[in-house]
Amino acid sequence: MNTAQIAAKLSVSERTIQRWIKSGKLPAQEGADHRYLIEESDLEALMLPPSNTTAQQEIISLRAEFYDLAHQVSELERILEQIVESLTALPEQLTQARLTVPLQMEDNPSSAEARIAELERRVSELERSVGR
């Protein structure tokens, strides 16, 4: 049988079979053309129902933890994307502020300078947080 047939027989993915072979969970000898030779007894041992339900519960728990972590990573990637978008928009905002400063300075010079200083501070903070 090939890895796809073994995977179907054990109701797992072909990639899982390949990982099991690589990790040693499914003993195999590499044959010609990157094919594996697997003893029937080793395959049957994997087909037996596990006697340890604690291990199954641990696997379920670890799988749930994995999916939770994957969700957190996805959320962090979304947040990072927002930070990068904000960082990208800041130079344009800074340019706009500099263009409007002459008009604003006539009315309230300290307010316009404070706005520019605040924008420049935000750019510096975001650049530090993103690691630029």
N, C-alpha and C positions, 0 to 999 in steps of 0.2 A: 504494500500500500504506500501511496505517497502521502505527504504531509496534509494535503487537502482531504484525502480519504480518512486519515487518522483523526483529523479535526472533526469531520462529520460524525464519525463513530463515537467520539467522546463528547460531542455537542459543545465544542469550543471553536475558536477561530484558528485558522492556519497559522497566524502570527503567534498565537498562544503556544501552539505545538513547537514552533521554531524557538520561542523563548524557553520552553521547558527543556528542549534539547540543549540549548546553549548553557542553561543554568545547571544542567545535570539532573533535573527532576525526572526527565525521560531519558534514560541511558540510550545512547545511539553511537554507532560507529559510522564515520563518514566513508561512503563508498565512492565509486566513480561518478563523474558528472555532478558533483555536489548533491548526491543522494545519500540518504541515511539508512543504515541497517539497524532495525530495532527488534529486539527479542520479543516474541509473543507474550512471554510471562511478564515483561516490563509493561507492555501495553495493557494486559489484563489487570495488573495491579492498579493502574490508573482508573480502570473501569469499575473497580469495587467501590461500593459506597463508603465514604469516610466513616471511621468508627468514632471519631472525635468531633462532636458537634460544637465544642468550644472553639475549635479551629475554624469551623464554618462561621460561627458568630463573629469571631475576630476578623475574618475576611470581609464579612458584610459590614462590620464597623469601619474597617480600614477603607473599604470601597466608598462608604458614605463620606468619610473624612476626606478622601481624595477628591470626590466631586465637590465638596464644600470648598476645598482649597482651590480647585480649578475655577470655581465661580468667583472666589476672592481675587484670583489672578486676573480674571477677565474684567472684574470691576476696577482693579488697579490700572489695567491697561486703558480703560475708558477714561479714568481720571487723568492719567498721564497725557492722553490725547487732548483733553480739555486744557491742561496746563500748557501744552505745546501750542495749541491754537491761541490761547491768551497771550503767550509769549510772542508769537508771530504777529499778533495784532498790535502789540504795544509800540513798536517803532513807528507805525503809521499814526497811532494816537499821539505819540510824542511829536511827530512832524506837524500834525494838525495843531497841537497846542502851541508849538513854536510859531506857526503862521498866524495864529490868532492873538499871540501875546502883544504885538504892537498895538492892536485895537484895544485890548483889555487893559494894557498898561496906562492908557490915557485915563481910564476910569478908576482903576484900582491896581496899581503896580505890584503891590505885595501879594495880592491874591493870585495874579497870573504867575508870578515867580514861584509861589508856593505850589501851584498846580504842576508846573514843570518839574519842580524838585520831587514831588510825590510820584509822578510818572517815572522819573529816572530811578527813584528808590524801588518802585515795583519791578522795573526791568531788572535791576540788580538782584533783587530777592528771587525772582523767578529763574534767572540764569543760574543762581547758586543752587536752587532746589532741583533743577533739571540736570545740573552738573556740567554746565558749559564752561 
